[in-house]
Each structure stands twice: as structure tokens, then as C-alpha cells.
Amino acid sequence: MEKHDFNPESLMMTYGYKPELSEGAVKCPIFQTSTFVFQTAEEGKAFFELAYGLREKSPKEELGLIYSRINNPNLEILENRLCLWDTSEDCAVFESGMSAISTVLLEFLKPGDLLVYSNPLYGGTDHFIHHFLSKIGVHTLGIMPNQDIDDITRMITNSGKADQLAMIYLETPANPTNDIVDIQMFVEIARQFSTKDKKTLVAVDNTYMGPLWQHPLQCGADLVLYSATKYIGGHSDLIAGAVLGAAELMLRVKTLRTFLGNMVSPHTAWLMLRSLETLKVRMDQQTSNAQIVANFLNRHPKVKHVYYLGLLKENSKAFSIYKKQCTAPGAMVSFDIEGGEKEAFTFLNHLRLMKLAVSLGSTESLAEHPKSMTHAGVDPEQCKKMNITDQLVRLSIGVEHPDDLVWDLEQALAKV
Ligand SMILES: *Cc1c(COP(=O)(O)O)cnc(C)c1O
């Protein structure tokens, strides 16, 4: 037989799981155990030597199972399967997206360092940067989506902290307006500010697109982060996070995770293994529904503007970035309603199928009002600059029949 490389969606049911190690069970059981039995004391000693880096791994040797804060089969199989989507060397799963993000920032930043980040950021990330990192003496510099490379390079140089630029942290497309930035451009900026003994890392929160529609590691980023609560979990029934990247960086991330103890639980990891089996079909259906919804809203007289990657003007800068780094427009559709908060709330209160809730990427469609909900903590001046106004409504489109979604939007808009 010729060699054949299977696509990730074909491997999500089986990859990394050996039935013969689990009584032949076709499905991976939940390894609901805190600790693992060593066959001999010598084996226990050998496992710990590897876990604590006391000696080099011999070829073919693998770290044995020790204790579920360090390793557990559900977590390892899940991490191996997530690596397939992003073609990454290694992955670490966390108990939330925020714990994945905060662990990465804590591991790679120290007092005195400079962190450059894109605006807008997820509210929790924004809070961690401005209220925690600044408290421990990390300097921060925010970039707006429309700034070009010369502008950004000048800002970094003028900050007087260019020598300490340790990380560039991006979120693209950004929540809630689908603003996008060019990952390769920031990789180039990071290269310019790297020195022989200090590499400036680029980390990308890929929650809005991934792991299907955008692959930051292939654009040259060093780390990719997820709130796995969103598309990866996909059923609004768990909270989790993930980080992926080269083995050398992931060893540092996993070591800090061992000591913070913020790994995901075996049960939640098992739920995600189940979710990954349908990831591709869910996300395909979601993005196809979202395009139908966006087209409908775009023609509606009570809708002023639709923020959706599938509606970008072909001659815009955003469109060329989108074409370069995304493979689909995603399932997040935001729009400005004619009027203000009153009109937006009337619309939200009359939805019959879509649920009024925050979060995104799940099988059911959700609607919310960013200015008064997810982005309530963001500086009002900053909100205005980023089009987060009283008129803005954010939709996360699920797997329902598109006719029912359009019907629901139409009847709720009629109430306004
Ligand atoms: C939800 C979200 C997070 C935080 O993830 P949790 O799983 O809620 O901790 C981070 N980034 C983005 C873009 C998100 O949407």
C-alpha cells in the first residue's frame, strides 16, 4: 500500500488511542484517576527522572503516567489530536481559556519586559494585562487594527523599551467587530526586535477562527491559544483552554501548568474528545449558516452595517489579509441596528430561537449586546474608537436550519 496522510477530521475518532490498552473498548474511557500504579520502584524512579528533567530521554522512551496533575491519558490523547489541526509539535490543555492565556503570559514575561498587543482584546485578557501584568512591572503597548508596520515599529522604538520587547500578543479576528490584523507582519516586527539571546515571541488567540479556518503557527507565530470553551468544546457545556507550539516552548508552558495545577480535568478532556469528532461538520455548517444570516442582515432596512468577514469589500486592506490568512469567514456576525440601546434590546428581547447569552462557537445560536455585556469593562473612549456602540449586536451562529435563523431575525427586527 502507498503511504497516505489522513486529514484531521478522519483521525478525530481514533488517533492516539490504543483499544488494546483499555479492554478493547472502541471509545477512550474516562481515566477518572488521580494517580497511576508503577510496575516496579525502578520504573517509578525512571518516570520521575524524566518528569523533573534529571536526565536525557533515551530514544523511543516516553514519559510514563505518574499523577493526573502531570499527565493523564485523556489529556494526552486530546493534546495529540489538537496538534493535528494546527500541525503543531505539542499542545497543553487547561481548565479555561483564561488559564491558558495567563499561564503563557506569566511564563514568557517578567518585570521590566515590554508586551505589545492588538486592540480590541477579549475582556478577560485585557483585564489581566492592565490589572495584573502592570502591577508586576510589565510594560504594555496597545496597537490599533489599522496601523501599518512603520507606524508600529516607530511606536515600539519611541517607547524606550524596545530592548525588552518579549512578546507580541494578537487576537485576530477580534471580538466583537471581526477586525483583523496581519499575523505575518507582526512576525516580521518580532524578528526585527529579536536579538541573538532574546527572541521576541508572537502569540495569537485563535479562538474566533480555530482550529479550522486560520493557522497562526503556519503564518510564523510561535504560540497559538484557544478558549476551547468555544468551537472546540462546541456545545456550551464545558470551560477549557489550549496552547500549541514548538516542543521547546511547550515544555516551559507545561512545566508552569504542573506547578499552577491548572490542567483540565479528565472528564472535561473526555467531553472535548467527543466534541472533536464533529468539529469539522459543526464548523462547516456554522459558517455556511452565518453567511446566509449576514447576507440577510445586509439587505435589511433596520440594519445599518454588518461586520462579517464574508462581506468585506474586495479592494480593502482587511480583505487582502483575510484572503491570505483565513480559509472561511467564520460564524461570528455583528451588526449595527438603526437606533441605539433601546432598539438593540427590543430586538434581543424578541428572539424566539436564538438565546440571549454571551459565549460563542456553540451548536446553538447566541445573541448579545457587547457594549453593555461582554465589553462593559472596556474604557468607553476605546469602545467608541473600536465601533463598540449602543447599536452593536453580536451573533454567534449555530447549526440550526438557516431558514429558521432568518425567520427568527426577521420577526425580532419587525418588533423594533
Ligand atoms: C471566551 C474567550 C476567552 C476566554 O476563555 P474562557 O474559556 O472563557 O476562559 C479568551 N479569548 C477569546 C477570544 C474568547 O472568546
The ligand as an SDF file (V2000), in Angstrom:
LIG
                    3D

 15 15  0  0  0  0  0  0  0  0999 V2000
  -14.0130   33.2600   25.7030 C   0  0  0  0  0  0  0  0  0  0  0  0
  -12.7280   33.7810   25.2350 C   0  0  0  0  0  0  0  0  0  0  0  0
  -11.5810   33.7270   26.0520 C   0  0  0  0  0  0  0  0  0  0  0  0
  -11.6060   33.2120   27.4740 C   0  0  0  0  0  0  0  0  0  0  0  0
  -11.8760   31.8430   27.5210 O   0  0  0  0  0  0  0  0  0  0  0  0
  -12.5710   31.1040   28.7840 P   0  0  0  0  0  0  0  0  0  0  0  0
  -12.6480   29.7040   28.3040 O   0  0  0  0  0  0  0  0  0  0  0  0
  -13.9080   31.7780   28.9840 O   0  0  0  0  0  0  0  0  0  0  0  0
  -11.6790   31.3010   29.9440 O   0  0  0  0  0  0  0  0  0  0  0  0
  -10.3900   34.2060   25.5210 C   0  0  0  0  0  0  0  0  0  0  0  0
  -10.3280   34.7240   24.2750 N   0  0  0  0  0  0  0  0  0  0  0  0
  -11.4100   34.8080   23.4720 C   0  0  0  0  0  0  0  0  0  0  0  0
  -11.2780   35.4020   22.0970 C   0  0  0  0  0  0  0  0  0  0  0  0
  -12.6480   34.3500   23.9270 C   0  0  0  0  0  0  0  0  0  0  0  0
  -13.7110   34.4480   23.1320 O   0  0  0  0  0  0  0  0  0  0  0  0
  1  2  1  0
  2  3  1  0
  2 14  2  0
  3  4  1  0
  3 10  2  0
  4  5  1  0
  5  6  1  0
  6  7  2  0
  6  8  1  0
  6  9  1  0
 10 11  1  0
 11 12  2  0
 12 13  1  0
 12 14  1  0
 14 15  1  0
M  END
$$$$
